């Protein structure tokens, strides 16, 4: 294989790797967003547990 072919092959490998990394990054970002939401829910539940409960009305 000549030099131009090796360069083209390597570029293709790197393009494939870049696409896979982009997919993984999206998964990580989605996971982090889920954790932020879960953290907010837990914080709200904790706040509600600390507040004195008043009967309605």
C-alpha positions as CSV (number, residue, x, y, z in Angstrom):
1,X,0.0,0.0,0.0
2,X,1.4,3.4,-0.9
3,X,1.6,6.4,1.3
4,X,-1.6,8.1,0.0
5,X,-3.6,5.0,0.6
6,X,-2.2,4.6,4.1
7,X,-3.1,8.2,4.8
8,X,-6.6,7.7,3.5
9,X,-7.0,4.5,5.5
10,X,-5.8,6.2,8.7
11,X,-8.1,9.1,8.1
12,X,-11.0,6.7,7.8
13,X,-10.0,5.0,11.1
14,X,-9.9,8.3,12.8
15,X,-13.2,9.4,11.4
16,X,-14.7,6.2,12.7
17,X,-13.1,6.7,16.1
18,X,-14.3,10.3,16.2
19,X,-17.9,9.2,15.5
20,X,-17.7,6.6,18.3
21,X,-16.3,9.2,20.7
22,X,-19.1,11.6,19.8
23,X,-21.7,8.9,20.5
24,X,-20.1,8.1,23.9
25,X,-19.9,11.8,24.8
26,X,-23.6,12.2,24.1
27,X,-24.3,9.2,26.4
28,X,-22.1,10.7,29.1
29,X,-23.8,14.1,28.8
30,X,-27.3,12.4,29.0
31,X,-26.2,10.5,32.1
32,X,-24.9,13.6,33.8
33,X,-28.2,15.4,33.0
34,X,-30.1,12.5,34.6
35,X,-27.9,12.8,37.7
36,X,-28.6,16.6,37.9
37,X,-32.3,15.9,37.8
38,X,-32.0,13.1,40.4
39,X,-30.0,15.4,42.6
40,X,-32.6,18.1,42.4
41,X,-35.4,15.7,43.3
42,X,-33.4,14.4,46.3
43,X,-32.7,18.0,47.5
44,X,-36.4,18.9,47.2
45,X,-37.4,15.8,49.1
46,X,-34.8,16.7,51.8
47,X,-36.1,20.2,52.0
48,X,-39.7,19.0,52.4
49,X,-38.6,16.7,55.1
50,X,-37.1,19.6,57.1
51,X,-40.1,21.9,56.7
52,X,-42.8,21.8,59.4
53,X,-45.9,20.4,57.9
54,X,-49.0,22.5,58.4
55,X,-52.4,20.9,57.9
56,X,-54.2,22.3,54.8
57,X,-56.8,25.0,55.4
